[in-house]
Amino acid sequence: MASAATVLNGKFAKVTYGTTKVLGAGTFSISGISRKVTEYGEFGDDIDKFEFGSAAAGTISITDVLYDPTDTTGQAMVDALVTTPLKSLGGNLTSGLRFYVNSTSYWQVGTSGQILLTSAKKLEVDRNGLAKCGYEGTISGAFMYLYLT
């Protein structure tokens, strides 16, 4: 008999910068890994030949963040990663971005990598809704890893 899959409930998810929660985050995504291939065929080949090249570690996106202009910790620190610019370091307890999938386990870039935030302070305001902002970034130098705690 097959066992049931472990399901994750979004109400336990969160995004933190180190140990500081990014207030208001509603959705995050990690695009995943893609591996480049290089064509190495030659004259006379009827079918293309390929070899693996380098890998792209992916991108991150944090969207539907409830905008809080008074949040001088979480949102302001993440904004500074773009405006300064600073790199969110992998394996760093105090300054790394973490993406929690439950109350204790999280995804974080590996210790030799960084997340380079490329977009911040995106603001959306709806007349009949709540003000929201978002962030995007590129993962560099290492893959994202799930840390089970």
C-alpha positions as CSV (number, residue, x, y, z in Angstrom):
1,M,0.0,0.0,0.0
2,A,1.4,3.4,-1.0
3,S,1.7,6.1,1.6
4,A,0.0,9.4,1.2
5,A,1.9,12.5,0.1
6,T,2.9,15.1,2.7
7,V,0.8,18.2,1.9
8,L,1.8,21.7,2.9
9,N,-0.7,24.3,4.1
10,G,0.1,27.8,3.0
11,K,-1.0,29.3,6.3
12,F,2.3,28.1,7.8
13,A,4.5,29.6,5.1
14,K,6.4,32.9,5.4
15,V,9.3,34.8,4.0
16,T,12.1,36.1,6.3
17,Y,15.2,38.1,5.9
18,G,17.4,36.3,8.3
19,T,15.1,35.9,11.3
20,T,13.0,39.0,10.5
21,K,9.7,38.2,8.9
22,V,8.8,40.1,5.7
23,L,5.5,41.4,6.8
24,G,2.5,41.0,4.6
25,A,4.0,38.5,2.1
26,G,1.1,36.5,0.5
27,T,2.7,34.5,-2.4
28,F,6.2,33.4,-3.2
29,S,7.6,31.3,-6.0
30,I,11.0,29.8,-6.8
31,S,11.3,29.1,-10.5
32,G,13.5,26.0,-10.2
33,I,16.7,24.9,-12.0
34,S,17.3,24.9,-15.8
35,R,20.3,23.4,-17.5
36,K,21.7,24.9,-20.7
37,V,22.7,22.6,-23.6
38,T,25.2,23.3,-26.3
39,E,25.0,21.9,-29.8
40,Y,28.2,20.2,-31.0
41,G,27.2,18.7,-34.3
42,E,29.5,18.8,-37.3
43,F,29.2,18.7,-41.1
44,G,27.6,15.5,-42.2
45,D,25.6,14.9,-39.0
46,D,21.9,14.3,-39.9
47,I,20.8,14.7,-36.2
48,D,21.9,17.5,-33.9
49,K,24.1,16.5,-30.9
50,F,24.0,18.2,-27.6
51,E,26.1,18.4,-24.4
52,F,25.2,19.8,-21.0
53,G,26.4,23.3,-20.2
54,S,26.0,25.4,-17.1
55,A,22.9,25.5,-15.0
56,A,20.8,28.5,-14.1
57,A,19.7,28.3,-10.4
58,G,16.5,30.1,-11.1
59,T,14.6,33.2,-10.0
60,I,12.5,34.1,-7.0
61,S,9.4,36.1,-6.8
62,I,7.5,37.5,-3.7
63,T,4.1,38.9,-4.7
64,D,0.9,40.0,-3.1
65,V,2.9,41.6,-0.2
66,L,0.6,43.9,1.9
67,Y,2.5,47.2,1.6
68,D,3.4,48.7,4.9
69,P,5.3,52.0,4.6
70,T,5.9,51.9,8.4
71,D,7.7,48.5,8.3
72,T,11.3,49.6,9.0
73,T,12.5,46.0,9.4
74,G,11.3,43.3,7.0
75,Q,10.1,45.3,3.9
76,A,12.6,48.0,4.3
77,M,15.5,45.6,4.6
78,V,14.4,43.8,1.4
79,D,14.0,47.1,-0.4
80,A,17.6,47.9,0.6
81,L,18.9,44.8,-1.2
82,V,17.9,46.5,-4.4
83,T,18.5,50.1,-3.7
84,T,22.0,49.7,-2.1
85,P,22.6,47.0,-3.9
86,L,23.4,44.2,-1.5
87,K,23.4,40.4,-2.1
88,S,21.3,38.2,0.1
89,L,23.9,35.6,1.1
90,G,23.3,31.9,1.2
91,G,23.5,30.0,4.5
92,N,23.4,33.2,6.5
93,L,21.2,33.3,9.5
94,T,21.1,37.2,9.8
95,S,20.9,38.4,6.2
96,G,19.7,35.6,3.9
97,L,16.2,35.4,2.4
98,R,14.4,32.3,3.6
99,F,11.2,30.9,2.1
100,Y,9.3,28.8,4.7
101,V,7.1,26.0,3.4
102,N,5.8,25.1,6.9
103,S,6.4,26.5,10.4
104,T,10.0,25.2,10.6
105,S,11.4,24.1,7.1
106,Y,12.6,26.6,4.6
107,W,14.3,27.0,1.2
108,Q,17.5,29.1,1.1
109,V,20.3,29.6,-1.4
110,G,23.3,27.3,-0.7
111,T,26.2,28.7,1.3
112,S,28.3,29.7,-1.7
113,G,25.5,31.5,-3.5
114,Q,23.5,34.7,-3.3
115,I,20.1,36.1,-4.3
116,L,20.5,39.3,-6.3
117,L,17.2,41.2,-5.9
118,T,16.5,42.9,-9.2
119,S,13.1,44.5,-8.5
120,A,11.6,46.1,-5.4
121,K,9.2,48.8,-4.4
122,K,6.6,47.7,-7.0
123,L,3.4,49.2,-5.7
124,E,-0.2,48.3,-6.7
125,V,-3.1,50.1,-5.2
126,D,-6.7,49.2,-6.1
127,R,-9.5,51.6,-5.2
128,N,-11.4,48.7,-3.7
129,G,-8.5,46.7,-2.4
130,L,-5.3,46.8,-0.3
131,A,-2.0,48.4,-1.3
132,K,0.5,45.6,-2.3
133,C,4.1,45.5,-3.3
134,G,6.4,42.8,-4.6
135,Y,10.0,41.7,-5.2
136,E,11.9,39.7,-7.8
137,G,15.5,38.3,-7.8
138,T,18.0,36.0,-9.5
139,I,19.7,33.1,-7.7
140,S,23.4,33.1,-8.3
141,G,26.3,30.8,-7.5
142,A,24.4,27.9,-5.8
143,F,21.1,26.1,-6.0
144,M,18.2,26.6,-3.5
145,Y,18.1,23.9,-0.9
146,L,15.4,22.8,1.5
147,Y,16.5,22.9,5.1
148,L,14.4,20.5,7.2
149,T,14.3,21.5,10.9
